[in-house]
Amino acid sequence: MSCTLRCYQRRNRNFGGSIIRRIKLIVSYNGAHFCGWQMQPNIRSVEAVLRCALSKLPGDISHIQAAGRTDAGVHATGQVVAFNIANKSIPAEKFPHILNKWLPLDLQVIHSEEVAIQFNPRRDAIARLYCYRIRTQQALYPTIHNITIIRHQLNLTELNQLAQLFIGTHDFSAFASSKDMHLSKIRTIHSAYFVMQDGTLHFYIKGNAFLMNMVRRIVGTLIQPHQSFSEKYERITRALKYQHKEFTGATAIPNGLTLECVYYEKPMTPVKN
């Protein structure tokens, strides 16, 4: 399914009612064949394909916002999107059934609910949870979309000790892409740990917000080959203290990363009259 800016710009004028409602969606997608979340001309993006489906709903659609932008190749099981619709007839829980008929199999809506009109999925979020999946093999197998395969072995105990260094509030300038536009690079990490599940190593990291490429740069630093535990410990400590990229490892490839969940402080339910 292709969807361009022209499709997005087409507006549906079949108003289903004058009441403006705000609908929150939880969206899941395989990022392998998307250029990322953000809409770009003549390139397949998650935002463009989703907007194309939304434009087919009966009622004027506006104020479409997402909890954050995922990079090209990054997946999501818990991306949050909200939009306004001038239609009072569609039950809030029916949007997945309607939208998924117009969406490709690598982008699906898994939940919907009506929320307060002022709800902003990015600004109101208090935390995000990402997971990076890794499998170690002696030989490289064909690419698995949501798993990164590496040749060298990893020590789970040492990885978890190193991951603890990131917990807390730090300046993550050394772990951000040079293209990151945030003025402040200070972020708070609530938890960071590795766990082995069904032969695959999962790295879970939860924080209030993340910089561009931040999680992937952290992973690349943690799984850097040919470095001892003490070397990695020293380099991570220096990277957080001095904000120099020379102490970090390479940015891990995107296909192992998934946005798992976005957290909110309180239910954003609409006020009933």
Backbone torsions as a table, in degrees:
resi	resn	phi	psi	omega
1	MET	NA	124.9	177.2
2	SER	-106.8	148.4	-179.8
3	CYS	-147.7	121.9	-176.4
4	THR	-110.2	177.1	177.1
5	LEU	-60.6	-31.7	179.7
6	ARG	-62.0	-40.1	178.2
7	CYS	-64.7	-41.7	179.0
8	TYR	-63.6	-39.3	-174.3
9	GLN	-72.8	-17.0	176.2
10	ARG	-70.5	127.0	-176.8
11	ARG	-109.1	136.1	178.2
12	ASN	-86.7	122.0	-175.3
13	ARG	-102.6	11.3	179.1
14	ASN	-84.2	85.6	-176.3
15	PHE	-69.3	129.3	178.7
16	GLY	-94.3	1.8	-178.6
17	GLY	157.8	161.0	-175.4
18	SER	-87.4	-10.3	-178.3
19	ILE	-77.8	126.7	178.1
20	ILE	-89.7	124.8	178.3
21	ARG	-115.8	152.4	174.5
22	ARG	-112.7	126.9	-177.0
23	ILE	-114.3	131.3	176.3
24	LYS	-101.7	129.8	177.3
25	LEU	-114.1	145.8	164.9
26	ILE	-107.4	123.5	-170.3
27	VAL	-117.9	139.0	177.4
28	SER	-120.7	137.1	177.7
29	TYR	-152.3	150.9	171.8
30	ASN	-94.1	115.2	-172.5
31	GLY	-79.8	1.9	-172.6
32	ALA	-57.4	-36.0	-175.5
33	HIS	-114.1	24.0	174.2
34	PHE	-116.2	150.1	177.2
35	CYS	-82.2	5.4	-176.8
36	GLY	122.4	-175.0	-179.8
37	TRP	-71.3	-48.8	-166.8
38	GLN	-66.7	135.5	180.0
39	MET	-69.1	134.0	178.4
40	GLN	-138.4	148.4	-177.7
41	PRO	-60.5	130.8	170.8
42	ASN	61.3	21.2	176.7
43	ILE	-129.0	141.5	-178.0
44	ARG	-75.9	112.5	177.4
45	SER	-122.0	158.4	178.3
46	VAL	-61.9	-44.9	-177.7
47	GLU	-60.3	-45.7	-177.5
48	ALA	-63.7	-44.1	-179.1
49	VAL	-65.8	-41.6	179.1
50	LEU	-66.8	-42.7	178.5
51	ARG	-61.6	-37.0	178.3
52	CYS	-60.7	-43.8	178.2
53	ALA	-66.4	-42.1	179.7
54	LEU	-62.0	-33.8	-178.1
55	SER	-66.5	-15.1	180.0
56	LYS	-88.1	-8.4	179.1
57	LEU	-69.2	148.4	178.3
58	PRO	-78.1	102.6	-178.0
59	GLY	138.1	150.8	-178.5
60	ASP	-67.9	131.4	-178.5
61	ILE	-109.4	135.5	-179.9
62	SER	-154.0	171.2	175.0
63	HIS	51.6	52.8	177.1
64	ILE	-81.8	122.7	-177.4
65	GLN	-137.9	148.3	177.5
66	ALA	-118.5	161.1	179.4
67	ALA	-68.4	-24.5	-179.8
68	GLY	179.4	170.0	-179.7
69	ARG	-102.9	124.2	174.0
70	THR	-93.7	147.7	-178.5
71	ASP	-77.1	169.4	176.1
72	ALA	-56.2	131.5	177.9
73	GLY	87.4	-10.6	-179.7
74	VAL	-86.3	142.2	-176.2
75	HIS	-101.7	173.4	175.0
76	ALA	-150.6	140.3	168.8
77	THR	-116.3	-10.3	-176.9
78	GLY	-140.0	32.6	174.6
79	GLN	-65.0	138.5	-179.3
80	VAL	-110.9	128.5	179.2
81	VAL	-129.4	142.2	176.5
82	ALA	-132.1	149.1	178.5
83	PHE	-151.2	158.3	174.6
84	ASN	-97.6	142.6	177.5
85	ILE	-139.6	135.3	177.3
86	ALA	-92.3	69.9	-179.8
87	ASN	-155.9	123.3	-178.4
88	LYS	-105.0	-0.2	-173.0
89	SER	-91.4	-22.5	-177.7
90	ILE	-83.8	120.9	176.5
91	PRO	-59.4	142.4	-173.7
92	ALA	-57.6	-35.4	-175.3
93	GLU	-81.5	-4.7	-175.5
94	LYS	-91.1	-6.6	-176.3
95	PHE	-62.3	-38.3	176.7
96	PRO	-58.7	-45.1	-179.5
97	HIS	-60.4	-41.1	-178.4
98	ILE	-73.4	-50.1	-174.3
99	LEU	-68.7	-36.7	-176.3
100	ASN	-65.5	-19.4	175.0
101	LYS	-67.7	-24.8	-177.6
102	TRP	-105.8	-2.2	-177.0
103	LEU	-103.7	151.2	176.5
104	PRO	-74.0	166.4	-176.6
105	LEU	-67.5	-21.0	179.3
106	ASP	-90.2	10.0	174.4
107	LEU	-148.1	111.7	-176.8
108	GLN	-135.8	147.9	174.4
109	VAL	-93.0	125.5	-175.1
110	ILE	-107.9	-9.8	179.5
111	HIS	-161.8	149.7	174.0
112	SER	-149.0	150.6	177.4
113	GLU	-158.7	156.9	176.9
114	GLU	-86.7	137.5	-177.2
115	VAL	-130.5	174.2	178.8
116	ALA	-61.6	145.8	-173.8
117	ILE	-62.6	-24.5	-178.7
118	GLN	-88.0	0.9	-177.1
119	PHE	-61.6	128.8	176.7
120	ASN	-122.9	111.3	-173.2
121	PRO	-63.4	-25.4	178.5
122	ARG	-86.2	-52.8	-175.3
123	ARG	-68.1	-34.9	-176.4
124	ASP	-84.1	-8.5	179.8
125	ALA	-70.0	137.3	178.8
126	ILE	-105.1	-14.8	178.9
127	ALA	-165.4	155.4	174.0
128	ARG	-129.5	146.6	177.0
129	LEU	-118.5	124.1	175.7
130	TYR	-114.6	153.6	173.5
131	CYS	-132.3	132.6	175.3
132	TYR	-115.1	125.3	-174.8
133	ARG	-106.7	133.4	-175.6
134	ILE	-133.5	140.5	172.6
135	ARG	-129.8	134.3	179.2
136	THR	-99.5	130.3	-179.9
137	GLN	-138.2	150.6	175.4
138	GLN	-72.9	-34.1	176.4
139	ALA	-119.1	148.3	-179.2
140	LEU	-84.4	123.9	176.9
141	TYR	-91.6	167.5	176.0
142	PRO	-54.4	149.8	-174.8
143	THR	-56.7	131.6	171.0
144	ILE	-101.8	129.5	-167.2
145	HIS	-58.6	-38.5	-175.4
146	ASN	-110.4	20.1	178.9
147	ILE	-136.4	136.4	172.8
148	THR	-96.8	129.2	-178.8
149	ILE	-105.8	128.9	179.5
150	ILE	-126.2	160.5	-176.6
151	ARG	-86.5	-36.0	-171.8
152	HIS	-85.2	153.9	-179.1
153	GLN	-81.9	154.2	-178.4
154	LEU	-125.7	148.2	179.7
155	ASN	-102.6	112.5	-174.4
156	LEU	-61.2	-42.0	-179.4
157	THR	-63.2	-45.9	179.7
158	GLU	-65.6	-40.1	179.1
159	LEU	-60.1	-41.5	-179.6
160	ASN	-70.0	-33.0	175.7
161	GLN	-66.7	-40.9	178.8
162	LEU	-68.9	-37.4	-178.9
163	ALA	-62.1	-29.6	-179.7
164	GLN	-63.5	-22.8	-179.3
165	LEU	-64.3	-24.2	-176.5
166	PHE	-86.1	-14.7	-177.4
167	ILE	-70.3	137.5	-177.4
168	GLY	113.4	-171.5	-179.2
169	THR	-98.9	121.3	-176.9
170	HIS	-139.8	162.4	168.5
171	ASP	-87.5	114.4	-175.1
172	PHE	-100.4	30.0	-179.8
173	SER	-55.6	-38.7	-177.6
174	ALA	-66.8	-21.0	-176.6
175	PHE	-104.8	5.4	-179.1
176	ALA	-99.2	150.2	174.6
177	SER	-64.8	149.6	176.2
178	SER	-65.1	-14.8	179.0
179	LYS	-90.2	-3.6	-179.4
180	ASP	-66.0	130.6	-173.5
181	MET	-101.5	1.8	-180.0
182	HIS	-67.3	133.5	179.6
183	LEU	-68.4	-40.4	178.1
184	SER	-103.2	133.0	178.3
185	LYS	-104.8	14.5	179.6
186	ILE	-84.4	125.7	179.5
187	ARG	-137.2	157.5	179.4
188	THR	-113.6	123.9	177.3
189	ILE	-101.4	122.5	-178.2
190	HIS	-84.9	-37.3	-179.9
191	SER	-155.4	151.3	178.3
192	ALA	-156.9	119.5	-177.4
193	TYR	-160.5	158.5	176.8
194	PHE	-108.0	146.2	174.7
195	VAL	-147.1	141.6	178.2
196	MET	-92.5	125.4	179.7
197	GLN	-134.3	118.0	177.1
198	ASP	52.2	43.1	176.3
199	GLY	79.7	2.2	179.9
200	THR	-117.7	135.6	178.5
201	LEU	-86.1	122.9	-179.7
202	HIS	-108.5	128.0	174.2
203	PHE	-108.8	112.9	179.3
204	TYR	-102.3	131.4	177.8
205	ILE	-137.8	127.0	-176.8
206	LYS	-121.5	130.5	-179.6
207	GLY	-151.5	169.5	-179.2
208	ASN	-67.7	-32.2	177.7
209	ALA	-168.2	165.4	-177.8
210	PHE	-134.5	147.9	176.7
211	LEU	-84.8	167.2	178.9
212	MET	-61.1	125.4	179.6
213	ASN	68.6	6.6	-173.5
214	MET	-61.4	-48.7	-178.4
215	VAL	-64.4	-43.2	-178.5
216	ARG	-66.3	-33.8	177.9
217	ARG	-72.5	-36.3	175.5
218	ILE	-62.3	-47.0	179.4
219	VAL	-61.3	-45.6	179.9
220	GLY	-59.8	-34.9	178.1
221	THR	-71.5	-40.6	-177.9
222	LEU	-69.3	-34.8	-175.5
223	ILE	-102.0	12.9	179.9
224	GLN	-54.2	125.6	-179.9
225	PRO	-77.0	164.0	173.2
226	HIS	63.2	28.9	174.7
227	GLN	-131.5	138.1	178.1
228	SER	-76.7	168.4	177.1
229	PHE	-58.4	-46.1	-177.7
230	SER	-64.4	-36.2	178.0
231	GLU	-65.5	-44.7	179.3
232	LYS	-64.8	-41.8	179.5
233	TYR	-58.8	-46.4	-179.0
234	GLU	-65.3	-42.7	-177.1
235	ARG	-67.8	-40.9	178.3
236	ILE	-64.9	-44.4	178.7
237	THR	-58.5	-44.3	179.5
238	ARG	-67.9	-38.8	179.7
239	ALA	-61.9	-41.6	179.3
240	LEU	-72.8	-31.3	-177.3
241	LYS	-80.6	-42.2	-172.8
242	TYR	-107.6	-8.1	178.4
243	GLN	59.2	36.0	178.3
244	HIS	-103.4	127.3	-178.6
245	LYS	-66.5	-21.3	-178.3
246	GLU	-62.1	-18.4	-179.8
247	PHE	-89.9	-6.8	-177.0
248	THR	-99.4	166.0	176.0
249	GLY	-88.9	-173.8	179.0
250	ALA	-71.5	155.8	175.8
251	THR	-72.2	122.8	-179.3
252	ALA	-64.1	149.8	-178.9
253	ILE	-64.2	153.5	-169.9
254	PRO	-75.4	-22.0	-168.9
255	ASN	-66.2	-16.2	178.9
256	GLY	-87.0	-4.6	-170.7
257	LEU	-101.5	135.2	178.5
258	THR	-134.7	132.3	169.5
259	LEU	-79.6	110.0	-172.2
260	GLU	-87.2	-40.9	-172.2
261	CYS	-160.4	148.2	172.5
262	VAL	-120.9	132.0	-173.9
263	TYR	-107.1	145.8	178.5
264	TYR	-130.3	149.9	-172.0
265	GLU	-70.8	-38.5	-176.5
266	LYS	-144.4	158.1	178.7
267	PRO	-61.9	131.9	-179.7
268	MET	-96.1	55.5	-177.0
269	THR	-81.4	146.1	-179.5
270	PRO	-71.3	154.1	176.6
271	VAL	-81.9	123.3	179.8
272	LYS	-87.6	132.4	178.6
273	ASN	-85.1	NA	NA
